[in-house]
Amino acid sequence: MTPRQATPPRAQPSRQAKPLTAPAVRARKGSGPPLVMVTAYDAPGARIADEAGVDIILVGDSVAMVVLGYDDTLQVTVDDMAHHVAAVGRGQQRALIVGDLPWMSYHVSVEETVRNAAALVRAGAQAVKLEGGRKRLPMVRGIVDAEIPVMGHIGLTPQSVHAMGGFKVQGRQADAARALVDDAIALAAEGCFAIVLEGVPDEVARLVTESVPVPTIGIGAGPWCDGQVLVFHDLLGLEDRVLPKFVRRYASLKADAVDAIAAFADDVRAGRFPGEDETYHLADDVLRALAGNGTIGAHGADDGAIGALAGNGTIGAHGAEPRTA
């Protein structure tokens, strides 16, 4: 087996392109180009990802860190996730939408797990993702039995940050690596249509990928997986405070945004904004009527200025078109 090779940029999918489904993602195991998944948390982000041609949009609980400002992913609720799933659903056209089940939404009981998964589907998700291996099998089974596609997630599972002692690479020892392989096999057998491998050595990711009949999607797991995922804000450079080893930045949008807003602020303070092109004006007859009947003067406006405009030909020379005051 060789690492999944990068393919040349493909053309944008047509707006009429057939939406991708969970069974179609599963069928990509071992065939076709590597799967591409990115996160998105709102309609503009979903439109960007969809128009770029990604296969899967993950509405990740990473929204807690990159959008809401928390230090970890543990603060978001099912209601929070449903809100963002719905926003993504309004901007998506083709990509499969996967909603992250947040911490404590699938830990108490199977019944509660299914109810929470259904809430994300009602919001617009076409599948859900949960973290953990064999101990999550009853929850996976319950969701699958409810006819909801499930994506697994093993390795570095951010919702276990406290139990793991931080965001640390997993599976470095032989026993831990074998446990990850066993977890993946069990998740696939229970019905997961794909499995995210996060923060594991590439040799372990290769073992897992070769051991399961469903696609693996890597993040910090090397080139052997069946697909790759990055966080929207990381790959676009919107989040620049931390650069994990596994992130490649393809743009510097935060720096561009800071420059753009600073330029706007400079234009406002210097009186350059708004200018002619950004300003609306009354039609000549309306302006004359206001100047003639005292309406403007009643509110304290400078009638002399209005009269001067009407008298010196400024009004009429421009008609109702925008002009500089």
N, C-alpha and C positions, 0 to 999 in steps of 0.2 A: 504494500500500500504506500502511496506517495501522498505528501501533503496536498490538500485541495489548492489548486493553482488559481491565481487571480485571472479573471477574464477581462478582455477589453471593455470599455464602457459601452453599455447597451443603450439603444434608443429609448427615449421616454415611452412608457406604455401609453397606449391610446386611452382616452377617457372612456372608451367603450370596452376596454380590456376586461376579460372575465375576472371577477373577484376570486382571490385565492382562498381556499378552504383548508381546514385542518387535515382532512384526508389527503388533499393535494400536497400539503407540506410533508406528511408522512411518506408519501410516495416518492419524494425526492431523495430518499435514502439511497446513496450509491449511484445516483444518476443526475445529470444536469449540472449546472454551475452551483457553487456553494450558495446556501441560503443567506440572505441579508436581512438582519433585524436591527432596528434602531428604536429607541424610546421616543415617545412624544407625549405631551401632556395637555395639549389644547388644539383647537382647530387649525390655526396657522401652522403649527409644527407638523400636524398630520398631513396638511396639504403639501408642505415642503417634502416630507418623507415619501409621500405617495407619488408625487411628480418626479422624484428622483429615482423611482422604480424599485423601492425596497419591497421585500416579500412580506415581512411581518412588522407591524408596529406594536411594540410593547408599551402599554401604559403602566410604567413601573412605579413601585413604591419609592423609587429613587426621587420621585417628585418631592418627597419630604426634604431632601438635601439640596437639590439643584434649583428648586422653585420656591419652596416654602421656608428655607433657611435653617432647617434643623440640622443637628450634628449626626444624626443617624436616621434610619428608615422606620423607627419604631413608633413615631408619633402620629402617623396617618391612620385614618379609620376607613371602614367600608364606605361610609358616606362620602369621605374625601375622594376615595378612589372612583366611586360611581360618578361623582361630579366631573372628574377629569376624563374618565372613559366616555361620558356623554359628549364632552367637548371634542374629543378626538373623533368620535363617530360622526360628528357633523362636518368634519373636514376630510374624511377618508373616502376614497373611491374604490380602490382595488385591494390594497394590502389587508392581510388578516389582522384583526385587532385582538390582542391578548391582554386581558386585565390581570394585574397582580393582586392576589389575595394578601391583604396586609397582615401584619403581626397580630396574633390572637383572634383572627377571623376563622381559623381552621384548626385550632388547638383544643377546643373544649369538647366538641361532640361532632359526630358525623352529620346529625340533623342541622346543627348550626352552620357547619361548613357548607352544606348544600344550599341552605338559605342564602348565605353570603355570596356564593358563586352565582346563584340565580339573580341576585341584585345587580351584579356586574353585567350579566348578560342582558338584563332588562335595560340597563343603561346604554348598551351598545356593543359590548364585547362579544366576540364569536368564540372565545376560548378563555380559560383562566390559567394562571400559573401559581404554583405553590412551592415552597422550599422544603427540603428534607428528603430523606431516603425511606428505608423500609418502615420506619415508625409512622410514616404518613400514608401507608397503603390503605387503611380503612377509609380515610378521607378521599383518596384518589378513587377508590372503588365507588364510594357514594356519589361523587360528582359524575363519574362516567355513567353510573346507573341512571342518573338524572338526564342523560343525553347531552352533557356539556363536555366538550373536549378539554383535556387537561395537559398542560406542559409542566414537566418536572424541573427541578432546579437543585443541583447538588454541588458539593465542593465548598467553596467559600459562600456561605449563605448569610447575607447581611443581617437578616433578622435574628441571627444567633450571635451577634457581635459580642455580647457580654459573655456568653458561654465559651466563645472561642478566644476571648481575651484580646479582641481587636480584629481588624480586617487583615487576616493572615492567610498566606497560601496554605492550602490543605492537601493531604495525601502525599506528604513528603516521605513517609516511612512505609515499608512494605505492607504492614497490616492495614494501615489507613488507606493505602492505594487499593488493596484487595476489597476493602469494605466499600469503597466508592464504586468499584466494578459491580459488586453484588447489589448495591443500592440501585444502580442504573438498570441492571437486568430485571430486578423486581418491579421497578416503576414501569418499565416497558411492558412487562408481562401483565401488569394490572391495567394497562390501557392508555398510558401517556403517549401522545402522538409525537412528542419531541422532548428533549431534555437539555436544559442549559447546564453547561459545565463552567463554573467560575473559579478562578484563582487556584488552578491545579497545575502541576508540572506537565509539560507537553507529552511526556511518555505515558503518564497516567491517562491523559485525555485520549491518547491513541488507543490504549487498552480498552477504555470505556467505549469509544466509538466503534471499535472492531467487535465488541461483545454484544451490542444491542441492535435490533432490527429497525430502530427509529432514528431520525436525525439527531445529532448532537449539535448544539449551538454554543460556541465558545466565547468567553470573555476572560482574557487573561489565562487562556488554556492552550495556546499554541496553534499551529497550522493544521493539525490533523482532524479537526472537527468538521462536521458536514455543513457548518455555517458559522457566522460570526455576528456578534452584537456589540454595539457601543451605545453609550448614553449620548443623546442629542446634544446636550450642553458641552460635553467633553470633546466630541469630534468636531464641533463647530467653534470651539474656543470661547464659548459664552461663560464657561466655568474655568477660570484660570488660577484659582487659588491652590489647587492640588493637581498634580499630573501623575496619575498612577503609571507604573511601568508599562502596562498593557495598552495605554491610550495612544493613538496617533491623531494629532490634530490636523484637520484638513482646511481649517480657516481660523481667522482671529476676529470673530464677530464682536467680542466684547470690546476690543481695542477700537474696531471700526465704529462701534456704537458710541463709545466715549468721545471719539473725535467728532462724530456727527453732532452729538448733543452739545458739545463745547462750541462748535461752529454756530449752531443755532443760538446759543446764549450770547455769543459775541455779536451776532447780527442784531439781536433784540436790543442789547445794551448800546449798540452804535447807531440805532435807528434805521438799520438797513432792512429790517423785517417788521411788519409786512411791507412789501413793495407793490408796485403797480399790478403785477401778475397775481398777487394774493389778496386783492382788495375788491370789495363789491361797492357799487355806487347806485344812487337813485337815477331814474330817467330825468331828463332836463325839465319836462313839464311838471313833474312831481316836486322837484327841487325849487322851481320858480313859485309853485303854489305855496309851498311851505314858507319860502322867504317872503311872499307877498301878503299872506294873511296873518302873519305874526305868530304862527304856530311855533316856529323855532325860537323866536325871541321869548315866548312865554316860558320856555324851559331854560332860559339863560344862555342860549347859543348866540354866537356873534353874528347878528344880522348884517353887519357891515361886511364881514367876510363873504357871506352868501351873496350880498349885493354886488360886491366887487367881482366875484366870479361871474355873475350873470352879466355884469356890465362890460367886462373886459374881453368877452368872447371865449373865455375858457369853457363855459357851458355852451354846448352847441358844437364847439370844435371837436369835442370827443363824444357827444351824444351820451348814450347810456353806457359807453364802454368804460372799463376801469381806468382810473387816472391817479396820479400822485396828488395827495392832498396839499 
